Amino acid sequence: MRAKELKLRKLGDSYMLVDTVADKVDMTQVLTLNSVAAWLWDEARRQGDFTAETLANELCLKYEVEHDEALRDVEEQLALWKEYGIIFNDER
């Protein structure tokens, strides 16, 4: 999978993913994330071509969480991001 080109911005204690076009922000495309989801977004972007498994492995290294729980949480987050259209399967 791959992530859409969105900017992650910190606003207070929250994070927002925004779609920017030529230095303009499209506020119809804003998604608010907590700190773990923001970290997960950064990790997905860092990996480039990622899977739920690769993200869950990194989540286990970053936070004290069991692999099965991490994988379940990552799969739920990815399902939401797919629904929002901000990640996609890389079918080259």
Number of C-alpha atoms within 10 A of each C-alpha: 16 17 22 12 13 17 14 19 14 15 9 6 8 12 20 18 20 19 20 15 9 5 7 8 13 11 11 8 14 17 15 16 19 13 13 13 15 19 16 20 22 15 16 21 16 11 15 13 13 17 17 18 16 15 20 23 18 15 22 16 12 11 10 9 14 13 16 13 12 21 20 14 16 22 17 13 16 20 13 13 17 15 11 11 11 18 19 14 12 11 6 3
